[in-house]
C-alpha cells in the first residue's frame, strides 16, 4: 500500500482553519439535533457531526441511530456537565446514502459549514474511510468504528511509521476474524477446502490480500483456498462460482459479501444443488433483517459476532447491561437487535468521555489528545488506544456465532470464543441442514 493517502481532500483541499481565516461563514445544518435546556441557550454548544448510511444498501447498519440518540437525550437532557458548567450538545446528523463520495461531501459540510468539534461515524469503509479522510485533512478529531482496522487503515493509505494525526478507529482486525473463523471451522469435520467470495471493494481486497488477508493464514492453518479473484459488486449471477465449488468439493464458503449479492449466491446454490457444510459470510449474515429474507435457508449460516446481547459489558451512559439495552431496543422498536446497536452506543459513550476530558467545545487539539489517551470500558468491551496494533487504532473482542432456530425465529448464538473467553458460549456449531 502507498504511504500517501490518495483519498484525503478528495472533496475539498481547503482546510477548516484556512476557511475561517478567509472569513467563511458557518451555517446551521438542516438535520441538527440539539439537547439543551432553554435557560442554557446562550452557552456555546458542543457540535458533534454524525455520518451514517441511513439510506441505500447499507441502511441496516444505521438501524439503531435514533434509538441511541434518544438514550443520549434522556441521559443528558441539558447537555454535558464540564468543569461545573452544563454545556448543550448539538448532533448534526448526515446521511452518507451508502455512498463513499456522498460520505466525503457531507463530512466536508460538517467541518466547513457547520463548524463541528468532532465527527463520529460507523459501518464499512464506504463510510468510515472518506469521513476520516476529510477530518484528517481539515484538522478535526474523528472517531469511527464498524470497519476491520486493516481496510480502514491501509485502505486510506496508512503507514505505521507515519500515523494519522486526527483520526481514530476501534474495531477488530482481520487477524482476529481469521483466527476465530478457522477455530470455528475446526469444530466439525470438513475436508478443509475453502471457497472465497470476495468483492472488488475495500473489504474484499483486504480480506483477499495475499499479505494481510485470508490466503496466507489459511495456508498456514492447513486449509486449501480456492479463489477465483475479486468479483464486481453488485452481482446477480454466481453460477460459475457454484460450478467450480462443486467440482472442487468445497466444504467451506466464506467471503465478505453485501446482503443482496449473498442472497443471489445462496438462492442459486440451492437451485443448483450445492450443499457446503459451513457458510461463514461476514457482512451478509450479520443482521437479522437480511437473515429473515433467506427463510428456512438461513438456518446454520455463520458469522463473526462483534457484539451481542450476551456480551458481559455495561453502558457507561446508562449503567445497563448488553442484554438490557438489546431488550430495550426490541421493546421500543419492535425489531431484533444487531451488533451495530452496541457499537453505535459505544460511539456516544466515547464522545461523552472525550468532550468532558477536553473541557468543552472549540479545542480541537485537546479533543484529539483526549481520544489518544482513551483507556476505558464500554458496552462493546475495553477500549485502549495505547495498545495498537498501529497508532490511533484500538481493538475490540471478537467471537463467532451461528444462526440457529429458536422457536419460530433464528438467533445468532455464540459458538466459538477462543479469542475472548469472557464472552460465554451459547450453543455448539452444527453442519448446515438441508
N, C-alpha and C positions, 0 to 999 in steps of 0.2 A: 504493500500500500504506500502511496506517496505520503510524505510527511507534510505536504501542503494541503490545506483544506480547500478543495476546489469549489465547495458549496458556499463558503462564507461570503456574505454580502451579495448573494445572488439576486436579492430584490433591491437592495439599496446599499451603495458604498458610502453613504453619508452616515456618520455616527450620530447618536443622540446628542452627545456633547457639542459636536460641531453645529448641529441644527440649532441648539439652544443659543450658542454664541451668535448665530446668524439671525436670531430673533424669531425663530419658528414658534408659532403658537400651538399650544396643546389643547386638543378638543376632548369633549366627553364622548365615550363610546356609547353606542345605542343599546348595547347589551350589558351595561353595568349593573351589578347587584350590590347595594350598599347596606351595611349593617350598623348604623349609628343611631343613638337616641337623639331626639330633636334638640336637646339642650347642648349637644356637643358638635353641632354642625360647623361651628367656627374653627374647630381643630382641623389641621391638615390631615387628610385620611391616608392610611396605608393603601396603596393601589397595587393589587395583585392581578396580573394577567393570567388567564387560564385558557389554554388552547386544547381543544378536544375534537375528535371526529364525531360530531353529533349526528351528522347525516352521511350518506354514502355507504359503501360496502363494509366499512369498519365501525358503523354506528353502534353495534352491540357492545363495543368496548366502552362507550360512554353511558351505558345504561344506568349507572348509579350516580351520575353527576348531580342531578337535582337533589337526590336523597342526601348526599354528603354535604352539599352546600346548606341544606336545611339543618343538618346536625350542627354545623358551624354556627349558623344564625341563632339556634336555640342556646348553644353553649356560651356565645359571646354576643348577646343582643345589642350591647352598646359599643362593642369593639374590644380591643386588647388593652389590658392594664399594663402599662410600661412606665417604670420609674415614677410610680404614684399617680400617673395620669391615664385616663381612658381615651384611647385613640381609635376613631372609627376605621372600619375596614371596608374597602370597596373592591369587589371582584368584578373584573371586566372579562366577560366570557366571549370567546371567539370560536366559531365552528370551522375546523380545517376542511370539512367536507370530504374527509378521507383522501385528500389530495396534497402532495408534498409542496407544490407551488403555492397553493392556497394557504397552507400552514405557514410558509415563509412570509407571504403577504400580510396575513393578519397579525403575525408577530411583529413585523416591522411597524404596522399601525399601532399596536400596543405600546411600542417603545417611542416612536417618533411623534405620534399624535396624542396618545392617552397618558404618556409620562408615567408608566408603571414603575414600581420599585423593584419588582421581582416577577418572573414568569415561571409558571409551572405547567407541565404537560405530561401526557402519558400515551402509550399504545402504539407500538410498532415504529420502525424507523421512518415510516411515511410521515408521522407527526413529530416524533422526538428529535430527529436529526435536523430538519430545516428550522424548527423552533430554536434549538440550541445554537445553530449556526448564526442566526440573526442576533441572538443575545450576545454571542461571543464577539462579533464584530462591533456591536454597539455598546459594549461595556456594561451589560445589565445582568445581574445574577439570575441564574436559571436552575430549576430543579426539575428533573424528568425521571420517569420510571416506565415500566411496562415494555421494555425492549432488552433483549440479551445484550450484555455490555459490549461484546465484540462488534456486532452490527452498528451499535451506537458509536463506539469509539473509533474503530478503524474505518467504518463507513463514512465518517466525517473527515477522514484523512488524519486521524490522531497519530501522534508519535509519542511513545512512552518517555522519550528523552526530552520532549518539549510539551509539557502538559498544557491543557486548556486553562485559561485564566478565570473565566466567569461561569463556566457551565459544569454542572454536577449531575451525576446519574447514579441510581441504585436499582439493582435487579440481579438475577442470577446470570451465569455465563454459560457458554457452550460446553465448557469442561464439566460443569455440573449436570447439564442436560444429558450429555453423552454418558457420563458415569451412571446417572440414575436410570437412563433407558437401558443400557447394557446390563445393569444389575436386574432391572425389571425383566428383560427378555430371558435371563438365565433361570428364572423361576419355573419355567415349563420347558419341556423337551422340544427342541427345534433342530433343523439342520444348519442353523446359523447363516443361512442365506438371506441377505437384506436387500430389498429393492428400494431405490430412492426416488422420491418425487419432490424435487426442489425447483421452485420457480426462479425465473431470471429477475430477481429483485434483491434488495439489500439482505433480507433474511435468508433467502435461498442461496445466494452467493456466499454468505458467511457459513451457513450450515454445510454447504458442499465444498468449502475451501480445502484444498489438498494440504494446507499447512496448519490452519487453525480449526478446521471443522471436523466432521464425522469421519472422512476417509482414513486418515492416519490412525485415529483412535480405534476404529473398528478393526483395522488390520492387526493392531497390537493385541486386541482382545479376542482374536481368533475368529472373527466374523468375515464372511466374504461379501463384498459390496458389489451390487450391480447398479451402475449409474449411467443412464443414457445421456446425461447432460442436462442443463437448465432448460425448462420449458417456458414458453411465453404465456404469461397470465394476462387476462382471463383465458381459460381454455375449456372447450366443451367436448373434446374427443381424446380419450386416453386409450384407445384400442391398441395402439402399438405397444404401449407400456404393458398392458394386461397380457397380450400375446407373449411378450418376452418374459414377463414374470412367471407365467405358466410354464413356458418352455424350460426355464432355468430352475423351476421348482422353488420359487422364492417363498419362504415361510413367514418372513417378517417384512412388513411395509412401513416405511417412515418417510418423513418429509416435513415441510412447513407450509402447507397449502392454505390459501384463503378458503373459507367455507364453501362458496359456490363451486370452486374447482374440485374440491374433495367430494362434494355431493355428486358431481358428474362422474368422477372416477369410481366411487363406491357403488353407484347405481349400475354403471356399465360392468363393473366386476361381477355383480350379482347376475346380470343378464348373460354374461359370458362364462359363468360357472367357475370363476376364480375364487378360491377359498383359502386365503392365508390364515395362519394360526394366530398371528398378532398383527394389529394395525395400530401404530402409535403415531399420531398426527398432530403435533403442536399447531396452534392457531385454529385449525379447522374443528378440533374436537374439545376445545376448552370451555365452550359456552353452552348452557342448557338450551338456548334458543336454536342454535344450529343443530344440536343433537336431536332435538324434538322433530326436526324436519326429516330425519333418517328413518323414523318409525321404528319397527322391530329390528332393523339392521343397525341400530345404534348400540345394541347390547354387545358388550365385550370390547368395544373400541377403547383405546387407552391414550393417555396424555400426561404431560407433566402437571404437577399441582403446585403452583406458586403460592397460593393461599386458599384456605377453605374454612368452613365453619368449625372444623375440628382442630384448627391450629391453636396451640396453647398460649396465645398472646392477647393482650388487652389494649384498648384505646387509651391514649394519654389525654384525650379530649373529654371522653365520657366516663372512662374507667370500666366500661363494659367489655365483655369477652368477645372473641370472634363469633362464637355461637350466638350470643345475644344480638350482636349487630346484624348477623345474617338473618336471624329470625325477625328482627325489627324491619329489615328491608322487605322481606317477603310479606309481612303483615301490612305494611304501608303501601306497597306497590302491586301486590298480588302476582309478583314474579319471583322465580327462584334466584338465589344469589349466584354470583360468579366471582372468579378470582379478582377481577378488576375492582370489585366493591372494596376489598381490603386495601389494594394499592392506591386507589383514588383517595380513600380515607387517610392513608399514611401521608399523602402529599399535604393535606390540611394539618396533620399533626406536626410535620416538619416545618411548615411555614409559620405556624404559631411559635414554635421554639426559636426559629431563626430571627423573626422580626422582633421578638421580645429581647433576645440577646443583643441584637444590633442597635436597640434603643429607638426604634421607630422608623418613619419614612425619611427619604432624602439622603440616605447614607449608603450608597452602593458598595463602597469598599468594606464597610462594617458588615453589611449583609453577606457579602461574599465570604468574608473571613469567618462569619458565624456558621455558614454552611460547611466550610472546610473543617471546622472544629467539631462538627456534629458527631456525637457518640452517645446513642440513646436507644432505649427500647421503643417499639412501635407495634401497631396492630399486625404488621407483616413480619415481625421479628426484629432483632437488633440491627441498627444502622450505625456503621462506623467508617467514616471516610479516611481514617488514618491507615487502614489496613490494605487498601488497594483492591484489586490486583494491579491497577495503574492509578496514577494520580487523578483525583476528582471522581473516582468510581468506588462505590460500596456494593457488597454482595448481600443478597438475602437468601434464606434457606430454600431448598427445593426437594420435593419428593415426587413420586409418580402414582397415578391412580388409574382406575378402570371404571367405565360406565357399567353398572350392574343394576338389574331390575330390583326395585323395592316397591312392592305393591303395584300400582298402575303406572308408575313413572320410573325413570332411570336416575341414579345418583352417581356422582363421581367420587368413588371411595379410595382412600389411600391404601395402596397395596405394596408399596416399596418405599422404605425410609432410610436406606443405608447412609445417606449424607446428612440426615437430620433426625437422629434417634429420639429427640424430644417431641417430635410430631408423631402421634400414635398411629399405628396401623389400624385400618377399619375393616379389611377383608383380605382375601387371597386372590392372586391373579389366576384366571382360568382361561383356557383357549376359547376363541370366538366360537359360538354355537351357530350352526347353520341348519 
